[in-house]
Amino acid sequence: MIEELIVVEGKNDAQAVRRALGAVDIIWTEGYGLTREKLQYIKEMAARRGVIVLTDPDSVGEQIRERIRHTVPEAKHVYLSKKDARSQDDKDIGVENATPEDIRRAFKFIQVEHDEAGDPIFIMDDLVRTGLTGLPDSAEKRRTVGRILGLGDTNAKQFLHRINRFRISREDFNRAIKQE
C-alpha cells in the first residue's frame, strides 16, 4: 500500500489512479492552476509522509512537475509514457487514459531525486554508444528504455539528466538496453 500523498493534475487522473491502486490519498493540482496554498500543502505533506508526483507526459505536466520540484525537492516521481497515456482516439494524452495495469507498472518505478553535484554516472557518449541518440531509431529506443526504467518519454538530453538525477545504476541501464 502506498502511504505517500499522490499528486496528479485533475479529478479524472485521480479516479484512474484509484482504479489502479485502490484507496490511496490523492490531491489534484487542477492543471496548471496550482495555487501557492496547494503547493504549500504539498510541501507540508512531503515533510509528514512523503509525496509522489504523477503528471501527464506533456509540456504542461512537465511544467507542473517542475513547479512542485522547485518547492518540494524531496518529492518522488512516477512517469507514464505518452504511449501509455494516449486516448483510444489518439486525440488526448493524460494519466486518465492509462490502463490500471500501466499505472501499476509505472508505480513500480518510483523515482527519488538525488543531488547532481559531482561526477555524473552517465555521459552523452553512453547514449551514443548504446544507440539512444544519433540514429534514426534512437527516439523509439529511448522511449522503450525509458519505459523499462520508469523514466517516461524524453529527448536525449532529458534522458541523460533523468538517469543521472535518479541515480539509475549501470547494471539497470545495461539490463534495460538488452531488454529493448
C-alpha positions in Angstrom: 0.0 0.0 0.0 1.3 3.4 -0.9 1.5 5.7 2.2 2.6 8.9 0.4 0.2 11.5 -0.9 -0.1 11.2 -4.7 -0.2 14.4 -6.7 -2.0 14.4 -10.1 -3.3 17.1 -12.4 -7.0 16.5 -12.3 -10.0 14.7 -10.9 -10.1 12.2 -13.8 -6.5 11.4 -13.2 -7.2 10.8 -9.5 -10.0 8.4 -10.5 -7.7 6.5 -12.8 -5.0 6.1 -10.1 -7.6 4.9 -7.6 -8.9 2.3 -10.0 -5.3 1.1 -10.4 -4.1 1.4 -6.8 -7.1 1.3 -4.6 -7.8 3.6 -1.7 -4.8 5.9 -1.9 -4.6 9.6 -0.8 -4.6 11.9 -3.8 -4.6 15.6 -4.4 -5.0 17.2 -7.8 -3.4 20.4 -8.9 -6.4 21.5 -11.2 -4.0 21.6 -14.1 -1.5 24.5 -14.2 -3.8 26.4 -11.8 -1.6 25.1 -8.9 -2.1 27.7 -6.2 0.5 28.7 -3.6 -1.7 27.3 -0.9 -1.9 23.9 -2.5 1.8 23.9 -3.2 2.4 24.7 0.5 0.1 21.9 1.5 2.1 19.5 -0.8 5.3 20.7 0.9 3.8 20.0 4.3 2.6 16.6 3.3 6.1 15.8 1.9 7.6 16.5 5.3 5.0 14.4 7.1 4.5 11.4 5.0 6.1 11.9 1.6 4.7 12.9 -1.8 4.7 11.2 -5.2 4.1 13.3 -8.3 2.4 11.8 -11.4 1.6 14.3 -14.1 0.6 13.9 -17.7 3.5 13.2 -20.1 3.2 16.5 -21.9 4.6 20.0 -21.7 2.1 21.3 -19.2 2.6 18.2 -17.0 6.3 18.8 -17.0 5.8 22.5 -16.1 3.6 21.4 -13.1 6.2 18.8 -12.1 9.0 21.4 -12.2 7.0 23.9 -10.1 6.5 21.1 -7.5 10.1 20.0 -7.8 11.3 23.6 -7.1 9.2 23.9 -4.0 9.3 20.3 -2.8 12.7 18.9 -3.9 12.2 15.8 -1.8 9.1 14.7 -3.8 9.3 11.4 -5.5 8.3 11.0 -9.2 6.4 8.5 -11.3 6.3 8.7 -15.1 3.9 7.3 -17.7 5.0 7.1 -21.3 3.0 9.0 -23.9 2.0 5.7 -25.4 0.5 4.5 -22.1 -1.3 7.8 -21.6 -2.8 8.2 -25.1 -6.5 8.1 -25.5 -8.0 5.5 -27.8 -8.9 8.1 -30.4 -5.3 9.4 -30.2 -6.5 12.9 -29.5 -5.6 13.3 -25.8 -2.6 12.4 -23.6 -3.2 12.1 -19.9 -3.0 9.9 -16.8 -6.8 9.4 -17.1 -6.3 7.5 -20.3 -3.8 4.9 -18.9 -5.0 1.4 -18.1 -4.8 0.3 -14.4 -2.0 -2.1 -15.4 0.1 0.7 -17.0 -0.4 2.8 -13.8 0.6 -0.1 -11.6 3.7 -0.7 -13.7 4.6 3.0 -13.5 4.4 2.9 -9.7 6.9 0.0 -9.6 9.4 2.7 -10.6 9.0 5.4 -8.0 12.0 7.7 -8.7 13.8 9.5 -5.9 15.9 12.5 -7.0 19.5 12.9 -5.9 21.7 16.0 -5.9 23.6 16.0 -9.2 26.7 17.5 -7.6 29.9 15.6 -8.5 30.7 13.5 -11.5 27.7 12.1 -13.4 27.3 8.3 -13.7 26.4 8.6 -17.4 27.6 11.0 -20.1 26.3 11.6 -23.6 28.8 9.1 -25.0 26.9 6.3 -23.2 23.8 7.3 -25.1 25.6 7.4 -28.4 27.3 4.1 -27.7 24.0 2.3 -27.0 22.1 3.9 -29.9 19.9 6.1 -27.6 20.9 9.1 -29.6 22.4 9.8 -33.0 20.5 7.2 -35.0 17.2 7.3 -37.0 15.5 4.9 -34.5 17.1 6.5 -31.3 13.9 8.2 -30.2 11.9 5.0 -30.3 14.7 3.1 -28.5 14.8 5.9 -25.8 11.0 5.6 -25.4 11.3 1.8 -24.9 14.3 2.0 -22.5 12.6 5.0 -20.7 9.5 2.8 -20.1 11.6 -0.1 -18.8 13.4 2.2 -16.4 10.3 4.2 -15.4 11.6 7.5 -16.8 8.9 8.4 -19.3 9.4 9.9 -22.7 12.4 12.2 -23.2 14.7 13.7 -25.7 18.4 12.6 -25.3 19.4 15.5 -23.1 16.4 14.9 -20.7 17.1 11.2 -20.7 20.7 11.8 -19.6 19.5 14.2 -17.0 17.0 11.8 -15.5 19.2 8.7 -15.4 21.8 10.8 -13.5 19.3 12.6 -11.3 17.5 9.4 -10.3 20.8 7.5 -9.9 20.0 4.7 -12.3 22.7 2.1 -11.9 24.9 0.9 -14.8 23.5 -2.6 -14.2 19.9 -1.5 -14.5 20.8 0.7 -17.5 22.6 -2.2 -19.3 19.7 -4.6 -18.4 17.2 -2.2 -19.9 19.3 -1.8 -23.1 19.4 -5.6 -23.5 15.6 -5.9 -22.9 14.8 -3.2 -25.6 
